[in-house]
């Protein structure tokens, strides 16, 4: 029998063909940009991000490794239209191809605005924009902290405006206001100013200004990041947001205590005009002097009017002096009459205290005291007798309910060596030493471990030992 003809096609194992496909795909699509909508988004516990890029006809698996996901400026969100940059590869474990994403960009201004609107709703729902949380700006801060780029026109505008209105001490925390590092540096600056101790070597600002010049919405994205918005919300120091021009709006504006349309306007909100305060103070001083002078003149005029209607001193005290003279004349005769009255009363009292009369009063009072003493003794004896009877009755009740009366009827109290009472057979361990208490004393016993039913055995029918028949 002849051997079957062998095909000329090469033979591959599954792993070999998977590796060949992987090389072919990676060589042909080493670096690509793919536009699509994110769906099936999943943040794995390992830190990797898995999702699908889809359009109206096809779906492409995508993965972002953990290290790349931490550096992304645009975080993936379900339903967001993006442009992903990366390389195509295959996953042999499930015979599928996928894109390993290195960078994520928003696909147009509409997608960016949709993402910002969604983020705004989320932060508003958490209460970060509530008006009740906003703090009042200090009237005249001693120290102002400015968070901005140190090399721009913004810081010069702020310093110039402060110098023109009311010079104050300014601390500048230099940060990047655009790019990947901007959001983290701005949030760290806000928290850094709040972390300064009062009275330290570096003074703690009384007011913060976060400022940046105008730009496109992409240039201002750092001030739309959650980390910056949350830092502004958590700031204990009052904060003014001065990002962009008058028409620019970022999410930090909603979390700040006050929004300024421009950095220059922020400086105007921070301090009053020194010359205006001086003029106002001088005006207050002039008004105070006029009010004091007018008040003194009114009081002087009123006092002069009172002096004209008041009587003279001699006329004012003439009648009281005359009444005093009359009272002095009557006082001597009144004292004499009062002394005579007390003498008569004393004489009558002395006559009433003769010896015979005194003894009669003493005898009457003694008899009364003796009678009261006898009544007290009888009442005490009757009360003690009644209480004794009640005590005897209570003693009889106590005796009838005492466990000793139960022992007298043939019961036994069983205790262990530790003195605790054993109330059930299951509480007695085999071989345990027991103390049995009878009505006339105690004795020891050792448990043999046998548990017998507490139900008594029925007696045999017929006559009992006493010779009497069983009724049942």
Secondary structure, DSSP 8 states (H G I E B T S, - for coil): -------SS----HHHHHHHHHHHHHHHTSSEEEEEEEEEEEE-TTS-EEEEEE-SS-EEEEEE-HHHHHH-SS---TT-EEEEEEEEEEETTTTEEEEEEEEEEESSHHHHHHHHHHHHHHHHHTTTT-GGG-----SS-SEEEEEE-TTSHHHHHHHHHHHHH---EEEEEE---SSTTHHHHHHHHHHHHHHS-TTSSS---SEEEEEE----TTTTGGGGSHHHHHHHHH-SS-EEEEESSTT---HHHHHSSEE-SSHHHHHHHHS--HHHHHHHHHHHHHHHHHHHHHHHHHHHHHHHHHHHHS--HHHHTHHHHHHHHHHHHHHHHHHHHHHHHHHHHHHHHHHHT-HHHHHHHHHHHHHHHHHHHHHHHHHHHHHHHHHHHHHHHHHHHHHHHSHHHHHHTT--EEEETTS-B--SGGGS-TT-EEEEEETTEEEEEE--S----SS-----SSB-TTS-B---
